[in-house]
Amino acid sequence: MNSEQLFYIIIAIVSAQFVFDQWLDFLNHKKVDSKIPQELEGIYDEDKYQKQQAYKKANYGFGLLSEIVSFLVMILMLTLGGFALINGWAVELTSNITIQSLVFFAIIGVGSSIISLPFSIYGTFVIEERFGFNKTTPKTFVLDMLKSTLLSVLIGAPLMALVIWLYTIADNYFWLYAWAVISGFTIFMTMFYTSLILPLFNKQTPLEEGDLRVAIEEFSEKAGFKLDNVFVMDGSKRSTKANAFFSGLGSRKRIVLYDTLINDLETDEIVAVLAHEIGHYKLKHTLWGTFLGVVQMGIILFVFGLVVGSPLLSAALGVNEPNFHIGLLVFGILYSPVSFIAGIFMTIHSRKNEYAADAFATKFGLGKALISGLKTISANALSNLTPHRLYVFFHYSHPPLLQRVRAISKGKS
């Protein structure tokens, strides 16, 4: 294989991925059921159902435009030698390999942010605002963007610099050292994200004393779950949509409830949702998810270590001298079909875990409350009640509401 053939393979992969994604989106967009399934009746009245369909249509059109722009930019960068041009700028600026790569990805990152910014603004302040979800102020939006950029500089850049440095000194063992570093960082972030990073964006406060806290503590004792604390996050700062999540490992575990969830649900429904999150912990889903992520990263880095220095990869993008950042870019594109297939198994595994966590809550007699809570969350978020089954198969990390309700109801009986 020569560099020209590899170039066309890259174009084919990028194009095939775009076409496939748009096909799935179109199938999901066109699937409209005039009648809501019996198990979900009452979630939407006729007016709200029409609003949900309008929200779905607006997001589809907006997403399609965004994806087309991203695809065209990528194709233009590939065919017109944009990546080779940026590489030339980085090489002219410095002879240091690490700094070259950081400059290369910084330029791409800035360019990507500039292109995506109008879409982010429109999605937040037009679509989400039109349907009554947005609570983000322009000040919060700008601060979020600045904080995210700062974190990329302070955390992402040093981590990448360390990986590149390992590449320059470790030779055949580069992938192994890089795996150790990235795995350590992944585990650290899993344990400390909610206590170190999340507070930069959202305020978290311990759940105050009252009936809800008593109910949660009683359930935790019944479930054999050591409850250090439950935190309430000011999700209403940005959106009316409700959520809850569990994060951390061991003594660093933490359950976080959005304040919107507390406002929208009854006490028994909140306890049921929290029981679902505790189920993830008791069934070791977080631990296994972290382990699988680490193993998958090891495989990727091993393969990457074999090909990163190949002159063929760099030549495919018009760069004569092979280097780390061009090798990483090309490898990312070539590996995407493998990543896509692996992603299918990960989403299947994730959906299985969600069913298991629902069953855990149902085992404690909370099935009815969990169904009620899930229905309220879905209705308030104008969720699609009848997504296309192929779209679900490839994209949904959680089962659709209808399937969850049926599984919970079966467990209750």
PEZI-V300891 format. One line per field, one symbol per residue. phi: phi as a letter, one per 40 degrees, with the letter a starting at -180 (. if undefined). psi: psi as a letter, one per 20 degrees, with the letter a starting at -180 (. if undefined). A space follows every 10 residues. Layout:
phi = ???
psi = ???
//
This chain:
phi = .bccccdccc cccccccccc ccccccdccc cbbcbcddcb cgcbcccccc cccccccccc cccccccccc cccccccccc gccccccccc cccacccccd cccdcccccc ccccccddcc cccccbcccc cgccbccdcc dccdcccccc ccccbccccc ccccccccbc fccdcccccc cccccccdcc cbdccbcdcc bbcbbdccci cccccccccd cccgbcccab bbbccccbac cbaaabagbf cccabbbccc ccccbcdccc cccccdccdd cccgcccccc cccccccccc ccccccbdcc ccccccbgbc ccacccdccc cdcccdcccc cccccccccc cccccccccc ccdcgbdccc cccccccccc cfcccbcccc ccdcbccbcd ddcccccccc ccc
psi = prhgghghgg gggggggggg ghgghgghgi oophppqgij qigprgghhh hghhgggghg gghggghggg gggggghghj kghhghgggg hhhqipgghg gggghggggg ghhggighgg ggggifghgh jjhpjpqhgg gggggggggg hhghggghgh ggggghhhhi cijghgghgg ghgggggghh hjghigghih hqppqqprqa hggggghggg ghikpoogqp qpqmhihhqi qqrqrprrqc ijqppppqhh ghhhqrghhg hgghhgghgg ghjkggghgg ghgggghggg hggghhihjp hggghhjjoh oqrghggggg ghghihhghg ghhghhhggg hghggghghg hhhjkjgghg ggghgggggh jlqohmqphh ggghhoiqqq gghggggghh hg.
//
